[in-house]
């Protein structure tokens, strides 16, 4: 991989996750403490990115596969997203906040699959080179988390404003990325393409189907992390919660960097199983942690984020890239986004909001042990399902080009 290409793609990933990390983690605290949204309302807000991931990646993946260069489409989505975020930052009523954030996430959600597909298009060896690129996304998330924690602005609208400004910058930067033209331009468009039929046909492969179901199941408990860990830590009185949550991304760097080694030494099934078990264990640690003498359990739980995220979602992303024809790569990555950031998280966010409401005390505090038990046990059940039913076969599903 040439140095210029590595720098370009690494900077893209850094900015992509810088934008996301600026608003995604701390907005729950802003909504709960400042705007006084209920747990159910916060769950719906955090379900908006998931709902967007259900709707938009197929359509945007189709555009990138057939009609537009991926880097230009990526830039336009970020520029439009920055404008919408400025509007979101002005709203204080749930009834206006929700549709506005939903509109923003409809623009933002496809940028994950587009940025990943852009990398895969320009990399010759994804297993070896993609982790080196993707790790800079984690670094971007860490940097913005440390900045927000240092500024102590978690309960304010400032993180949303930072996200808007960085989205504008990202949008402009995208037009400097390597040209990534559509690969299916010559083929005739059919209505079935719009429905993602070619990608959905991959589900006829049993191993692929079981993997997608497993990733969907494990994203239900993952929704609890993104929606409520920051409010949980702030409620316990843990200072600089956003900065300390970056512990998880620091460990993610380690696990991303060792992922190519893991692919050589152990099977894909073992890698993903370890990641799913890590999701479960971390919630048990949160359940028994507190803001006093047992605060160390919370920090260990945060450290497990690196294993849980990388060994499930990132490993699954690389697996899909290896399985699909290059002509539907953007749409296939859009399908992964649909699974890992759409269907499962949408259901999970609604469930999480309802459970947080159920375990809320009259004084607006919460029974966090009761809350964390649900994702802990569900994560363990998801791992058992994956262990029993995922049996990948070779050769893979990639069609010869």
LOFI-943731 format. One record per residue (C-alpha): residue number from 1; x, y, z. Coordinates in nm, 3 decimals. Layout:
N
NUM, X, Y, Z
...
END
This chain:
401
1, 0.000, 0.000, 0.000
2, 0.140, 0.337, -0.104
3, 0.203, 0.591, 0.173
4, -0.011, 0.860, 0.008
5, -0.309, 0.626, -0.017
6, -0.264, 0.513, 0.343
7, -0.258, 0.873, 0.467
8, -0.564, 0.970, 0.261
9, -0.776, 0.679, 0.376
10, -0.655, 0.703, 0.738
11, -0.751, 1.072, 0.753
12, -1.091, 0.985, 0.609
13, -1.152, 0.728, 0.882
14, -1.026, 0.968, 1.151
15, -1.275, 1.237, 1.044
16, -1.560, 0.989, 0.994
17, -1.544, 0.872, 1.355
18, -1.452, 1.216, 1.489
19, -1.789, 1.341, 1.360
20, -1.973, 1.040, 1.501
21, -1.801, 1.047, 1.840
22, -1.864, 1.420, 1.880
23, -2.238, 1.372, 1.928
24, -2.325, 1.005, 1.962
25, -2.191, 0.917, 2.307
26, -2.274, 1.230, 2.505
27, -2.611, 1.323, 2.356
28, -2.781, 1.084, 2.601
29, -2.649, 1.289, 2.893
30, -2.756, 1.615, 2.724
31, -3.105, 1.481, 2.663
32, -3.145, 1.331, 3.011
33, -2.994, 1.607, 3.226
34, -3.056, 1.925, 3.026
35, -3.360, 1.868, 2.807
36, -3.521, 1.626, 3.059
37, -3.619, 1.366, 2.799
38, -3.754, 1.038, 2.939
39, -3.574, 0.706, 2.900
40, -3.820, 0.605, 2.630
41, -3.763, 0.931, 2.440
42, -3.385, 0.889, 2.464
43, -3.425, 0.533, 2.339
44, -3.622, 0.661, 2.040
45, -3.357, 0.925, 1.966
46, -3.085, 0.658, 1.974
47, -3.308, 0.437, 1.764
48, -3.308, 0.705, 1.492
49, -2.959, 0.613, 1.359
50, -3.068, 0.251, 1.355
51, -3.390, 0.333, 1.170
52, -3.186, 0.534, 0.921
53, -2.948, 0.239, 0.880
54, -3.248, 0.025, 0.789
55, -3.371, 0.269, 0.525
56, -3.084, 0.441, 0.353
57, -2.773, 0.218, 0.301
58, -2.938, 0.002, 0.034
59, -3.035, 0.304, -0.172
60, -2.708, 0.491, -0.127
61, -2.510, 0.171, -0.192
62, -2.699, 0.133, -0.517
63, -2.611, 0.490, -0.617
64, -2.242, 0.429, -0.544
65, -2.240, 0.093, -0.721
66, -2.406, 0.221, -1.040
67, -2.426, 0.598, -1.075
68, -2.188, 0.811, -0.861
69, -1.829, 0.801, -0.747
70, -1.819, 0.693, -0.383
71, -1.597, 0.981, -0.266
72, -1.827, 1.248, -0.416
73, -2.139, 1.093, -0.270
74, -1.964, 1.066, 0.067
75, -1.870, 1.435, 0.056
76, -2.221, 1.551, -0.033
77, -2.376, 1.349, 0.249
78, -2.139, 1.499, 0.508
79, -2.196, 1.855, 0.385
80, -2.573, 1.813, 0.401
81, -2.540, 1.644, 0.740
82, -2.348, 1.938, 0.883
83, -2.627, 2.176, 0.788
84, -2.892, 1.955, 0.950
85, -2.689, 1.916, 1.270
86, -2.678, 2.295, 1.309
87, -3.057, 2.286, 1.306
88, -3.071, 1.997, 1.554
89, -2.856, 2.194, 1.797
90, -3.125, 2.466, 1.814
91, -3.413, 2.232, 1.907
92, -3.519, 2.155, 2.266
93, -3.855, 1.983, 2.219
94, -3.862, 1.606, 2.165
95, -4.137, 1.636, 1.906
96, -3.911, 1.845, 1.681
97, -3.578, 1.699, 1.793
98, -3.669, 1.345, 1.692
99, -3.763, 1.407, 1.325
100, -3.463, 1.640, 1.286
101, -3.213, 1.386, 1.422
102, -3.380, 1.115, 1.213
103, -3.329, 1.324, 0.900
104, -2.964, 1.379, 0.993
105, -2.904, 1.009, 1.051
106, -3.062, 0.927, 0.714
107, -2.777, 1.130, 0.565
108, -2.506, 1.007, 0.803
109, -2.577, 0.635, 0.824
110, -2.469, 0.547, 0.466
111, -2.133, 0.718, 0.516
112, -2.010, 0.419, 0.718
113, -2.064, 0.169, 0.440
114, -1.939, 0.415, 0.177
115, -1.615, 0.487, 0.363
116, -1.553, 0.115, 0.419
117, -1.634, 0.025, 0.059
118, -1.408, 0.306, -0.063
119, -1.124, 0.152, 0.138
120, -1.191, -0.200, 0.014
121, -1.199, -0.075, -0.346
122, -0.855, 0.082, -0.316
123, -0.683, -0.184, -0.103
124, -0.530, -0.497, -0.254
125, -0.521, -0.697, 0.070
126, -0.813, -0.607, 0.298
127, -0.723, -0.846, 0.581
128, -0.374, -0.699, 0.604
129, -0.431, -0.331, 0.519
130, -0.787, -0.242, 0.628
131, -0.717, -0.270, 1.003
132, -0.428, -0.021, 0.959
133, -0.674, 0.225, 0.806
134, -0.971, 0.154, 1.032
135, -0.768, 0.207, 1.350
136, -0.754, 0.579, 1.269
137, -1.131, 0.592, 1.303
138, -1.089, 0.470, 1.658
139, -0.821, 0.733, 1.719
140, -1.060, 1.001, 1.591
141, -1.327, 0.880, 1.835
142, -1.074, 0.889, 2.122
143, -0.953, 1.239, 2.037
144, -1.301, 1.393, 2.031
145, -1.397, 1.205, 2.349
146, -1.095, 1.346, 2.531
147, -1.170, 1.695, 2.400
148, -1.533, 1.688, 2.513
149, -1.438, 1.537, 2.849
150, -1.168, 1.798, 2.904
151, -1.406, 2.083, 2.817
152, -1.670, 1.932, 3.052
153, -1.951, 2.008, 2.807
154, -2.131, 1.671, 2.808
155, -2.465, 1.810, 2.936
156, -2.458, 2.096, 2.682
157, -2.534, 2.143, 2.313
158, -2.168, 2.208, 2.231
159, -2.090, 1.848, 2.122
160, -2.363, 1.874, 1.857
161, -2.213, 2.201, 1.735
162, -1.866, 2.046, 1.720
163, -2.010, 1.756, 1.519
164, -2.170, 1.999, 1.271
165, -1.844, 2.187, 1.213
166, -1.639, 1.871, 1.171
167, -1.901, 1.731, 0.932
168, -1.854, 2.033, 0.704
169, -1.478, 1.980, 0.709
170, -1.516, 1.609, 0.637
171, -1.747, 1.683, 0.345
172, -1.491, 1.908, 0.180
173, -1.208, 1.664, 0.247
174, -1.392, 1.379, 0.073
175, -1.348, 1.549, -0.266
176, -0.970, 1.499, -0.231
177, -1.000, 1.121, -0.187
178, -0.899, 0.869, -0.457
179, -1.155, 0.849, -0.734
180, -1.375, 0.546, -0.675
181, -1.611, 0.514, -0.973
182, -1.914, 0.282, -0.988
183, -1.829, -0.067, -1.108
184, -2.170, -0.164, -1.245
185, -2.237, 0.136, -1.466
186, -2.254, -0.075, -1.781
187, -2.518, -0.313, -1.652
188, -2.886, -0.248, -1.699
189, -3.076, -0.115, -1.397
190, -3.358, -0.331, -1.266
191, -3.616, -0.272, -0.994
192, -3.473, -0.572, -0.809
193, -3.145, -0.378, -0.774
194, -3.328, -0.110, -0.578
195, -3.459, -0.374, -0.340
196, -3.108, -0.513, -0.288
197, -3.212, -0.848, -0.436
198, -2.861, -0.940, -0.550
199, -2.723, -0.879, -0.203
200, -3.015, -1.050, -0.031
201, -2.954, -1.355, -0.248
202, -2.638, -1.413, -0.044
203, -2.865, -1.507, 0.246
204, -2.931, -1.836, 0.068
205, -2.588, -1.937, 0.194
206, -2.653, -2.083, 0.541
207, -2.331, -1.958, 0.700
208, -2.384, -1.606, 0.570
209, -2.743, -1.609, 0.697
210, -2.644, -1.732, 1.045
211, -2.370, -1.469, 1.067
212, -2.612, -1.190, 0.976
213, -2.868, -1.315, 1.229
214, -2.597, -1.341, 1.496
215, -2.475, -0.988, 1.431
216, -2.833, -0.864, 1.449
217, -2.883, -1.035, 1.786
218, -2.561, -0.901, 1.939
219, -2.644, -0.545, 1.834
220, -2.947, -0.549, 2.066
221, -2.729, -0.542, 2.381
222, -2.479, -0.310, 2.211
223, -2.753, -0.043, 2.201
224, -2.740, -0.018, 2.580
225, -2.374, 0.086, 2.562
226, -2.412, 0.373, 2.320
227, -2.735, 0.508, 2.470
228, -2.683, 0.483, 2.843
229, -2.323, 0.419, 2.958
230, -2.243, 0.792, 2.956
231, -2.556, 0.885, 3.160
232, -2.478, 0.585, 3.387
233, -2.128, 0.709, 3.463
234, -2.241, 1.067, 3.511
235, -2.519, 0.956, 3.746
236, -2.261, 0.768, 3.955
237, -2.061, 1.091, 3.979
238, -1.764, 0.968, 3.774
239, -1.579, 1.276, 3.652
240, -1.483, 1.325, 3.287
241, -1.705, 1.035, 3.180
242, -1.666, 1.103, 2.807
243, -1.288, 1.108, 2.836
244, -1.283, 0.789, 3.043
245, -1.512, 0.614, 2.797
246, -1.233, 0.657, 2.543
247, -1.063, 0.372, 2.733
248, -1.282, 0.149, 2.521
249, -1.152, 0.299, 2.198
250, -0.793, 0.279, 2.322
251, -0.837, -0.093, 2.368
252, -1.005, -0.102, 2.027
253, -0.678, 0.019, 1.872
254, -0.500, -0.281, 2.021
255, -0.758, -0.532, 1.899
256, -0.776, -0.380, 1.551
257, -0.400, -0.404, 1.517
258, -0.391, -0.770, 1.625
259, -0.689, -0.866, 1.409
260, -0.472, -0.968, 1.106
261, -0.267, -1.188, 1.341
262, -0.586, -1.344, 1.478
263, -0.707, -1.423, 1.126
264, -0.387, -1.621, 1.074
265, -0.398, -1.808, 1.404
266, -0.762, -1.878, 1.482
267, -1.081, -1.918, 1.281
268, -1.334, -1.651, 1.199
269, -1.586, -1.836, 1.415
270, -1.356, -1.822, 1.717
271, -1.286, -1.451, 1.662
272, -1.653, -1.354, 1.645
273, -1.748, -1.583, 1.935
274, -1.488, -1.413, 2.158
275, -1.629, -1.075, 2.059
276, -1.985, -1.178, 2.142
277, -1.883, -1.316, 2.481
278, -1.701, -0.990, 2.553
279, -2.028, -0.798, 2.499
280, -2.192, -1.013, 2.767
281, -1.910, -1.003, 3.023
282, -1.875, -0.625, 3.009
283, -2.240, -0.574, 3.112
284, -2.199, -0.803, 3.412
285, -1.901, -0.585, 3.510
286, -2.112, -0.269, 3.471
287, -2.384, -0.428, 3.688
288, -2.150, -0.476, 3.982
289, -1.944, -0.160, 3.933
290, -2.006, 0.167, 4.114
291, -1.857, 0.512, 4.158
292, -1.661, 0.405, 4.468
293, -1.441, 0.110, 4.554
294, -1.577, -0.103, 4.268
295, -1.529, 0.158, 3.997
296, -1.248, -0.056, 3.855
297, -1.507, -0.304, 3.726
298, -1.653, -0.028, 3.508
299, -1.311, 0.053, 3.364
300, -1.248, -0.316, 3.284
301, -1.589, -0.325, 3.115
302, -1.489, -0.026, 2.907
303, -1.163, -0.197, 2.810
304, -1.361, -0.491, 2.675
305, -1.522, -0.262, 2.418
306, -1.219, -0.308, 2.193
307, -1.260, -0.685, 2.178
308, -1.639, -0.682, 2.156
309, -1.660, -0.426, 1.874
310, -1.361, -0.535, 1.667
311, -1.411, -0.911, 1.690
312, -1.780, -0.892, 1.595
313, -1.855, -0.600, 1.365
314, -1.517, -0.534, 1.204
315, -1.440, -0.902, 1.154
316, -1.785, -0.948, 1.003
317, -1.726, -0.653, 0.770
318, -1.404, -0.804, 0.638
319, -1.573, -1.142, 0.597
320, -1.850, -0.989, 0.385
321, -1.597, -0.811, 0.163
322, -1.432, -1.145, 0.094
323, -1.761, -1.313, 0.011
324, -1.929, -1.077, -0.235
325, -1.855, -0.982, -0.597
326, -1.682, -0.647, -0.642
327, -1.977, -0.517, -0.844
328, -2.206, -0.518, -0.538
329, -1.945, -0.433, -0.274
330, -2.103, -0.097, -0.180
331, -2.449, -0.249, -0.153
332, -2.317, -0.546, 0.047
333, -2.141, -0.317, 0.293
334, -2.467, -0.124, 0.309
335, -2.634, -0.449, 0.409
336, -2.382, -0.494, 0.691
337, -2.465, -0.140, 0.802
338, -2.833, -0.234, 0.789
339, -2.759, -0.530, 1.018
340, -2.506, -0.382, 1.263
341, -2.637, -0.027, 1.283
342, -2.997, -0.068, 1.169
343, -3.231, -0.354, 1.249
344, -3.072, -0.477, 1.573
345, -2.987, -0.135, 1.722
346, -3.333, 0.002, 1.635
347, -3.504, -0.276, 1.830
348, -3.235, -0.261, 2.099
349, -3.266, 0.115, 2.149
350, -3.641, 0.088, 2.204
351, -3.596, -0.203, 2.447
352, -3.315, -0.020, 2.628
353, -3.525, 0.294, 2.669
354, -3.816, 0.094, 2.808
355, -3.594, -0.097, 3.053
356, -3.427, 0.224, 3.174
357, -3.773, 0.373, 3.230
358, -3.882, 0.061, 3.420
359, -3.582, 0.076, 3.654
360, -3.605, 0.451, 3.719
361, -3.660, 0.559, 4.079
362, -3.896, 0.847, 4.171
363, -3.594, 1.074, 4.233
364, -3.483, 1.033, 3.866
365, -3.201, 0.796, 3.962
366, -3.185, 0.440, 3.828
367, -3.134, 0.078, 3.934
368, -2.841, 0.025, 3.700
369, -2.774, -0.332, 3.814
370, -3.119, -0.436, 3.698
371, -3.069, -0.247, 3.372
372, -2.733, -0.408, 3.287
373, -2.848, -0.763, 3.360
374, -3.069, -0.768, 3.050
375, -2.794, -0.704, 2.788
376, -2.556, -0.930, 2.982
377, -2.781, -1.236, 2.962
378, -2.901, -1.161, 2.609
379, -2.541, -1.126, 2.488
380, -2.459, -1.466, 2.636
381, -2.761, -1.623, 2.462
382, -2.655, -1.468, 2.130
383, -2.309, -1.620, 2.166
384, -2.459, -1.965, 2.227
385, -2.675, -1.933, 1.914
386, -2.370, -1.839, 1.706
387, -2.162, -2.124, 1.850
388, -2.426, -2.383, 1.768
389, -2.527, -2.276, 1.417
390, -2.239, -2.097, 1.242
391, -2.035, -2.344, 1.035
392, -1.861, -2.160, 0.749
393, -1.762, -2.359, 0.445
394, -1.504, -2.305, 0.176
395, -1.475, -2.200, -0.096
396, -1.641, -1.868, -0.027
397, -1.932, -1.711, -0.210
398, -1.737, -1.463, -0.420
399, -1.824, -1.496, -0.787
400, -1.538, -1.507, -1.030
401, -1.497, -1.175, -1.208
END
